[in-house]
């Protein structure tokens, strides 16, 4: 135990001053003296011990001395050392990526991290706590909270996101929240390295706890299918990331039926290609490897059969360059009248030109200049997004004289010039749509070798399985354009268990967190979609734990000797109570 401000002990002279004042002040007492003999006796006793008698007979003196003593001790700030967590503001950053589901000592790395946080919360007293969930985007779960029940509830609700963890963003968010010097940062992950925290403040103690150890893992790196002459074939790549030989069984199934099975032995560090010569026709295929390893979430992948739609229905005055390009890449084009746009076109893709969006058929569709709005000259550089339809196309080298200034489709823009959308790609009423906002005749695009490549890749995307909604990453958000009567989307898992609903007129569509195959129901129409693991999460890296900006500590580095100086508050409180008592004594004029 010690004193933080021992200089205030000098105030002890005030106690002596009060004593002196009480000793030398004049005192008068009324006494009933029956005779001279009794008076002489009283005077003899009084003169024998005058100071002690005065002290014994005045309770106000004791109370005032006690108040001064308590206040003096409170000013010295007495303290003692207790076990606790360093810092008045404690920040927890928790990795929620898929690799944290790897098993270590019978539990996942993520559960290990939660147990560590629970243990640390027991050593927190009168401190503020912030918790950040680190995923593809950091999520601030609670900020500067000292209520232990609230903190326990937040930790209880922590779950894996299965996303790729962008730890750099989470660390920068934590650094921005550390506004004062008395802050400690604790990071719970599995592979954070010291280089990732070098840019943080030198005054913040940082503890990085990488959960688990190096474990065994066999990963299904890729799985794909192809179809030729109505025969479906497949290929998969399995990688052994362990230090020992592993035996794995590859299964291909669909709708809970096993379609293919093969056992393979894989050497440490080896990648093995497994060819699947023939598969029954199915909407989708799920590849799964049965193997004894520590990381099961990367043992499964989904592939979707995409039936060929060789017919293209042309509605309106379609550019001859589009028609010629489609012929060159092997599509059968059929010209139909505008009146037949709502007829049965289910066996092909539709191309429309100069037809407004409200008249589009509910089919995979390529739309050219859908809204006749004002044309503006293109003078700025063309910028394209990293989209598969632009692979090998070099669209930014295309000369475009003018484009439409309007944009009523609200689809994602994948090519633009100076804020003017040129090409858009997305989903409209559950069907894939590509919109070109300029006339092909106003460009030199057909002269470029990339033009037929763009058409081929675009129609490959449009010809995707109509009952397949698409591939998603865990938790991925997408804005979808739907009609007012198609806004309620219900999501179910592969077994038909309800998960959640979305009103797509008010919110974006969010994919489930856990990889797998899912179904969505819209107005009685069922579509399915797949959530596949990010390729960057198909391993279980591990790095050693470390600390920065703090001395080497004992084995339990989370617990330190903290100064507990809370006694001053109770001393002041007691002094205040004694002061009230003194006032009451004085009010009543009590004398002993």
Secondary structure, DSSP 8 states (H G I E B T S, - for coil): -EES-GGGGGGHHHHHHHHHHHHHS---------SHHHHHHHHHHHHHSHHHHHHHH-HHHHHHHHHHHHHHHHHTTEEEEEEE-SSSEEEEEEE-SGGGG-EETTEEHHHHHHHHHHHHHTT--S-EEEEEEESSS-EEEEEEE--HHHHHHHHHT-----S---HHHHHHHHHHH--SSSEEEEEEESS--GGGGTTS-TTSEEEEEE-S-----EEEEEEEEEEETTEEEEEEEEEE-SSS-EEEEEEEEETTEEEEEEEEEE-TT-EEEEEEEEE---SEEEEEEE---S--TTSEEEEE------EEEEESS--HHHHHHHHHTT-EEEEE-GGGTTS--TTEEEEEES--GGG--SSSEEEES-S---EEE--S-EEE-S-GGGTTT-GGG--B-EEE----S---EEEEETTEEEEEEEEETTEEEEEE-S-GGGBSGGGSTHHHHHHHHHHHHHTS-TTEEEEE-TT-EE--B--GGG-EEEEEETT--EEEEEETTTS-EE--SS-EEEEEEETTEEEEEEE---GGGSS------EEESS----SSTT-EEEEE-THHHHHHHHHHHHHHHHHHHHHHT---
